[in-house]
Amino acid sequence: MISRFPRLAILLSSGLALAGCETARSVTAGVFGPSAQAGQPGFVRGFLGGIASEDPMAAAAGREVLAAGGSAVDAAVAASFVMAVTLPSRAGLGGGGACVVFDPRRNDAEAVMFEARGRAGGLSGADRPAAVPMMARGLFALHTRQRTGRPFEELIAPAEQLARFGAPMTRALHADLSAVQGPLFADPESRAIFSRNGVPIAVGERFQNPALGATLTALRVSGVGDLHQGTLARRLEEAMPLAGGGTYAQGELRAALPRVVPAVTLAARGGDRASFLPEAGLPAAQAFQALLAGQQPGPLPGALPASAGLIVYDRTGLAVSCAFSLNNLFGTGRMVPGMGFLAAAAPGIGRVTAAPLSAAIGWNPNLRAFRAVAAGSGQEWAPLAVAAPLAAAMGRDADAASAIAQVPQGGRAQLGHCPRYLPGWEQLCATATDPRGAGVALGATDR
């Protein structure tokens, strides 16, 4: 796996400046020979499923997992860890997120909630209060929502290698850096990683984060629990006050656990169901209902923080939709010293609000089959970025390109759509990313 990633990065770097809606074949098709073994990209031939992400490297890593025989859950975990390296403005180990999972074997949808949480105490004197990090534990909890799959530690390796040996700067990360480079580069560790003499690294040029690579190595070797009750936890407790994030209360890291809860499921046309994240995801569910009824909902009031979306589905019909956030663009704007990741901003303090997490999956309980999957971002427009394409696909039988065109200007969406369901007519499945963003949609077939 280590030796393949430089080759993959070269393939992708030429396309990072291209936004848009890519479907069907991956840019990595044909790189790996037909003699690949189980666990190696190229092992699976024919229909793989699909993946769409706001980060090209994350999408490519997830597709490799699908091509190696991994499930949609495996691909989502690998892609999410990569996003923590290549899109750290919106996703990272210091932050959190939430995912909806549909498993046709269980014939049900559930939500894995691992939001970057508020603090129990110890914030006196903190000039930029930090949230409790949840992403690593959350992705481990997501990985448990399948009966079989690739080993969890194997799924960390792509992100680990990109952090250690470098990843190309994407348009999305460059745009985020340019928006906040003044305050962000006041932090010496952020400045060293993301800039050349105080200027954001150019699109396509490589940047490295060896400290994050070392943290990911520790997670791979010792397990994600080490960040909450082991050596990494002790390092984090010592380093966070140095980053101005405040002192963790005793046992606060240990007690921070993800939750697996029922998704909010609504009836749709023809016996279909649409399942949404609970709590912060409810505005998307409400907008979906309104759109099916012919109404036009507006954006959720208020200025919500930056987030990023990811969707994956595999050839069995297992589907995952995730949204991630640091509760602010680049979280607190400060790296945790020596650990290589940005601390998320603690919600509920000052103007910081909870993350706008919007993700959903459409499915049919009678057929035990997947229909559509969507994830959204775009601050207050994130709920509509999920509801609009999902309602178009499930309510009006719109194709993927037409459905994603329904996303309002302020939102960005990732979408997978199988109009005749999956398992079923796999040749009709399509995967799309919002053409106004910098993401990539990959997958479908590998012949």
C-alpha positions in Angstrom: 0.0 0.0 0.0 2.8 2.4 0.8 4.5 2.0 -2.6 1.3 2.6 -4.5 0.4 6.0 -3.1 3.1 8.1 -4.8 2.0 6.7 -8.1 -1.6 7.5 -7.3 -0.7 11.0 -6.3 1.0 11.6 -9.6 -2.1 10.4 -11.4 -4.4 12.7 -9.5 -2.2 15.8 -9.3 -2.9 16.6 -13.0 -6.6 16.6 -12.3 -6.8 18.5 -9.0 -7.5 21.8 -10.8 -10.6 20.3 -12.4 -13.9 20.6 -10.6 -16.9 18.7 -11.6 -19.0 15.7 -11.9 -17.0 12.7 -12.7 -18.8 9.4 -13.0 -18.1 5.8 -14.0 -14.4 5.1 -14.3 -11.8 6.1 -11.8 -8.6 7.9 -12.9 -6.8 5.0 -11.3 -8.3 2.3 -13.6 -5.7 0.3 -15.3 -2.9 1.1 -12.9 -3.0 -2.2 -11.2 -2.7 -5.5 -13.1 -5.3 -8.3 -13.3 -3.3 -10.5 -11.0 -4.0 -8.5 -7.9 -4.7 -10.5 -4.7 -7.5 -10.0 -2.2 -6.8 -6.8 -0.3 -5.0 -5.2 -3.3 -6.6 -2.6 -5.6 -7.6 -4.3 -8.8 -8.8 -7.5 -7.1 -12.4 -6.7 -7.8 -13.4 -6.5 -11.4 -16.6 -5.1 -12.9 -19.0 -3.0 -10.8 -17.4 -1.6 -7.6 -20.0 0.9 -6.4 -19.1 4.6 -6.2 -17.6 7.3 -4.0 -17.8 11.1 -4.1 -15.9 13.4 -1.8 -15.0 17.1 -1.6 -11.4 16.0 -1.7 -9.9 14.2 -4.7 -7.3 12.2 -2.8 -9.9 11.0 -0.3 -12.1 9.8 -3.1 -9.2 8.0 -4.8 -8.2 6.3 -1.6 -11.8 5.1 -1.0 -12.0 3.7 -4.5 -8.8 1.7 -4.0 -10.4 0.1 -1.0 -13.5 -0.8 -3.1 -11.3 -2.2 -5.8 -9.4 -4.3 -3.2 -12.6 -6.0 -2.1 -13.4 -3.7 0.8 -16.9 -2.6 1.7 -18.5 0.9 1.5 -17.8 1.2 5.3 -14.1 0.3 4.7 -13.9 2.9 1.9 -15.6 5.6 4.0 -13.1 5.0 6.9 -10.0 5.2 4.6 -11.3 8.2 2.7 -12.2 10.0 5.9 -8.7 9.6 7.4 -7.2 10.8 4.1 -9.5 13.9 4.2 -8.0 14.6 7.7 -4.7 15.0 5.9 -5.6 16.7 2.7 -8.6 18.8 3.7 -7.8 19.7 7.4 -9.7 22.9 7.1 -13.0 21.0 7.4 -12.1 17.5 8.7 -9.5 16.3 11.1 -8.5 14.3 14.1 -9.3 17.2 16.3 -12.8 17.5 15.0 -15.7 15.1 14.5 -18.7 14.3 12.3 -21.6 11.9 11.8 -22.6 9.2 9.3 -25.7 7.5 8.2 -25.3 3.8 7.3 -27.7 1.6 5.3 -27.0 -2.2 5.5 -29.3 -4.3 3.2 -28.6 -7.3 5.4 -30.0 -5.5 8.4 -32.6 -3.8 6.2 -32.3 -0.7 8.3 -30.5 2.6 8.6 -28.6 3.9 11.6 -26.6 7.0 12.5 -23.1 7.0 14.0 -22.7 10.3 15.9 -19.2 11.6 16.8 -19.5 15.4 16.8 -16.6 17.5 18.1 -18.2 18.2 21.5 -18.2 21.0 24.0 -16.1 20.9 27.1 -16.9 19.8 30.7 -14.6 22.4 32.2 -11.0 23.7 32.3 -11.6 26.6 29.9 -10.6 29.4 32.2 -7.7 31.3 30.5 -8.3 29.6 27.2 -8.3 32.2 24.4 -9.5 29.7 21.8 -11.4 27.0 23.6 -11.0 23.6 21.9 -13.6 20.8 21.5 -13.0 17.2 22.5 -11.6 15.4 19.5 -13.9 12.6 18.2 -13.1 11.7 14.6 -10.8 8.7 15.3 -13.1 7.0 17.7 -16.1 7.8 15.5 -14.5 6.2 12.5 -13.7 3.1 14.6 -17.4 3.0 15.6 -18.4 3.3 12.0 -16.1 0.4 11.1 -17.9 -1.9 13.6 -21.2 -1.4 11.7 -20.4 -4.3 9.3 -20.0 -8.0 9.8 -16.9 -8.4 7.7 -14.4 -5.9 6.3 -10.8 -4.9 5.9 -8.7 -4.5 9.1 -9.2 -1.1 10.6 -5.4 -0.4 10.9 -5.0 -1.1 7.2 -7.5 1.7 6.5 -5.4 4.2 8.4 -2.3 3.5 6.3 -3.1 5.6 3.2 -3.6 8.7 5.3 -0.4 8.0 7.3 1.7 7.7 4.1 0.3 10.9 2.6 1.0 12.8 5.8 4.6 11.5 6.0 5.6 11.7 2.4 3.4 14.5 1.1 0.1 15.2 -0.7 -0.6 17.6 -3.5 -2.4 20.8 -2.5 -6.0 20.8 -3.7 -8.1 23.7 -4.9 -10.4 23.2 -2.0 -7.7 23.4 0.7 -5.9 26.3 -1.1 -9.2 28.3 -1.2 -9.7 27.7 2.5 -6.1 28.7 3.3 -6.4 31.9 1.2 -9.6 32.9 3.1 -8.0 32.8 6.5 -4.2 32.9 5.9 -3.6 35.9 8.1 -4.8 34.5 11.4 -4.0 30.9 10.5 -0.4 31.6 9.7 0.1 33.4 13.0 0.3 29.8 14.3 3.9 28.7 13.6 3.1 25.0 13.0 0.3 25.8 10.6 2.5 28.3 8.8 5.3 25.7 8.5 3.0 23.0 7.0 0.7 25.0 4.7 2.8 27.9 3.5 6.0 28.9 1.8 7.3 32.0 3.5 3.8 32.9 4.6 2.2 32.3 1.2 -0.2 29.4 0.8 1.4 26.5 -1.0 0.3 26.5 -4.7 -2.3 24.1 -6.1 -0.6 20.9 -7.1 2.5 21.4 -5.0 3.1 18.9 -2.3 3.0 19.6 1.5 4.0 17.3 4.3 2.8 16.9 7.9 5.3 14.5 9.6 3.8 15.1 13.1 0.3 14.0 11.9 1.9 11.0 10.2 3.4 10.0 13.5 0.1 10.5 15.3 -1.6 8.3 12.7 1.1 5.7 13.1 0.4 5.6 16.8 -3.3 5.2 16.2 -2.6 2.4 13.7 -0.3 0.5 16.1 -1.9 1.2 19.5 -5.6 1.8 18.5 -7.7 4.9 18.5 -8.4 4.5 22.3 -4.8 5.7 22.8 -5.9 9.2 22.0 -8.4 9.1 24.8 -6.8 7.0 27.5 -3.2 6.2 26.6 0.1 7.8 25.6 -1.5 10.1 23.0 -4.1 11.2 25.5 -1.4 12.3 27.9 0.4 14.2 25.2 -2.9 15.8 24.1 -3.7 16.9 27.7 -0.2 18.4 28.0 -0.2 20.1 24.6 -3.8 21.6 24.5 -3.1 24.4 27.0 -0.1 25.4 24.9 -2.4 25.8 22.0 -4.7 28.0 24.0 -7.4 25.4 24.0 -7.8 25.0 27.7 -7.1 22.1 30.1 -9.1 18.9 29.9 -11.1 18.0 32.9 -10.2 14.7 34.6 -11.6 11.8 32.6 -13.0 14.1 29.9 -11.1 12.4 27.0 -11.9 8.9 28.3 -15.6 9.6 28.6 -15.9 11.0 25.0 -17.6 8.1 23.1 -19.4 8.0 19.8 -23.1 7.1 19.7 -24.9 4.6 17.5 -28.6 5.6 17.3 -31.5 5.1 14.9 -31.6 7.4 11.9 -34.6 9.7 11.4 -36.5 7.8 8.7 -39.3 9.3 6.6 -41.6 7.8 4.0 -41.0 8.7 0.4 -42.7 7.7 -2.9 -43.4 4.1 -3.8 -42.5 2.5 -0.5 -39.1 4.1 -0.4 -37.6 5.5 2.8 -35.2 8.3 3.4 -33.0 8.2 6.5 -31.3 11.3 8.0 -29.0 12.2 10.8 -30.9 13.0 14.0 -30.4 16.3 15.9 -28.3 18.6 13.7 -29.5 16.6 10.7 -33.2 17.3 11.2 -33.3 20.5 9.1 -32.4 18.3 6.1 -35.2 15.9 6.9 -37.7 18.8 7.2 -36.5 20.3 3.9 -36.9 16.9 2.2 -40.5 16.6 3.4 -41.2 20.1 2.2 -39.8 19.5 -1.3 -41.8 16.2 -1.7 -44.9 18.3 -0.8 -44.0 20.8 -3.5 -42.8 23.5 -1.2 -39.6 25.5 -1.4 -37.8 25.8 1.9 -35.2 28.4 2.6 -31.8 28.1 4.2 -31.4 27.3 7.9 -31.2 30.7 9.6 -27.8 31.7 11.0 -24.2 31.5 10.0 -23.1 27.9 10.6 -19.5 26.7 10.4 -17.7 24.9 7.6 -18.1 21.2 6.9 -17.3 18.6 4.3 -19.3 15.7 2.8 -18.5 12.1 1.7 -20.7 9.4 0.2 -19.9 5.7 -0.7 -21.9 2.7 -1.8 -20.6 -0.7 -2.8 -21.9 -3.5 -5.1 -23.9 -5.1 -2.3 -26.0 -2.0 -1.7 -24.2 -1.1 1.6 -24.1 2.7 1.6 -22.6 5.4 3.9 -23.0 9.1 4.0 -20.9 11.3 6.2 -20.4 14.9 7.1 -17.4 16.3 9.1 -16.5 19.6 10.7 -14.1 21.3 13.1 -17.0 23.7 14.1 -15.2 26.5 12.2 -12.9 26.8 9.2 -9.6 25.3 10.5 -11.2 24.9 14.0 -9.4 27.1 16.5 -6.8 27.9 13.9 -4.0 26.3 16.0 -2.2 23.0 15.7 -1.9 20.8 18.7 1.8 21.1 19.3 3.7 18.1 18.1 0.6 16.1 17.1 0.0 17.6 13.6 -3.8 18.2 13.8 -5.8 21.3 14.3 -8.0 21.6 17.4 -11.7 21.9 16.7 -13.5 24.9 18.2 -15.6 24.1 21.2 -19.3 24.7 20.3 -21.6 26.8 22.5 -18.8 29.2 23.4 -18.9 32.7 22.0 -20.1 32.6 18.3 -19.1 29.0 17.8 -22.1 26.8 17.0 -22.5 23.0 16.5 -21.4 21.6 13.2 -24.0 21.7 10.3 -23.9 18.0 9.7 -26.2 16.9 6.8 -26.2 13.4 5.3 -29.0 11.0 4.2 -29.6 7.7 2.4 -32.7 6.5 0.4 -33.6 2.8 0.5 -36.5 0.5 0.1 -37.4 -1.9 3.0 -39.6 -4.2 0.8 -36.7 -4.7 -1.7 -34.0 -4.6 1.0 -32.2 -2.3 -1.5 -30.3 1.0 -1.7 -31.7 3.8 -3.9 -29.7 7.0 -3.3 -27.2 8.6 -0.9 -26.3 12.3 -0.4 -24.1 14.4 1.8 -24.0 18.2 1.9 -22.0 21.2 3.0 -22.2 24.9 2.6 -22.9 26.4 6.0 -26.6 27.3 6.3 -27.3 25.8 2.9 -26.0 22.3 3.9 -29.5 20.8 4.7 -30.9 21.8 1.3 -27.7 20.5 -0.3 -28.8 17.1 0.9 -32.6 17.4 0.6 -32.8 18.9 -2.9 -30.9 16.3 -4.8 -32.4 13.4 -2.8 -35.9 14.7 -3.3 -35.3 15.1 -7.1 -33.8 11.6 -7.4 -36.4 9.8 -5.2 -39.4 11.9 -5.9 -39.0 12.8 -9.6 -36.7 10.1 -10.8 -34.1 12.7 -11.9 -30.8 11.4 -13.0 -27.7 12.1 -10.9 -26.6 15.2 -12.9 -30.1 16.7 -12.9 -30.6 16.0 -9.2 -27.4 17.6 -8.2 -28.2 20.6 -10.3 -31.0 21.3 -7.8 -28.6 22.2 -5.0 -28.8 25.9 -4.2 -25.9 28.3 -4.9 -24.7 28.3 -1.4 -24.6 24.5 -1.0 -22.4 21.7 -2.2 -23.5 18.1 -2.6 -22.1 14.6 -3.1 -24.6 12.1 -4.6 -24.9 8.5 -5.5 -28.1 7.3 -7.3 -29.2 3.8 -8.4 -32.7 4.5 -9.9 -33.5 0.7 -10.2 -32.0 0.0 -6.8 -28.9 -1.9 -5.7 -28.5 -4.9 -5.7 -30.2 -4.7 -9.0 -29.6 -2.7 -12.2 -26.1 -1.7 -11.3 -25.4 -0.4 -14.9 -27.8 2.5 -14.2 -26.0 3.7 -11.0 -24.3 7.0 -11.2 -22.1 9.0 -8.8 -21.7 12.8 -8.9 -20.0 15.6 -7.1 -21.2 19.2 -7.2 -19.5 20.8 -10.3 -19.1 24.1 -8.5 -16.9 22.5 -5.9 -13.4 21.0 -6.1 -14.5 17.4 -5.4 -14.3 14.2 -7.4 -16.8 11.3 -8.0 -15.2 8.0 -8.8 -16.1 4.4 -9.2 -18.9 2.4 -10.9 -16.8 -0.1 -13.0 -13.3 -1.4 -13.2 -12.9 -3.8 -16.2 
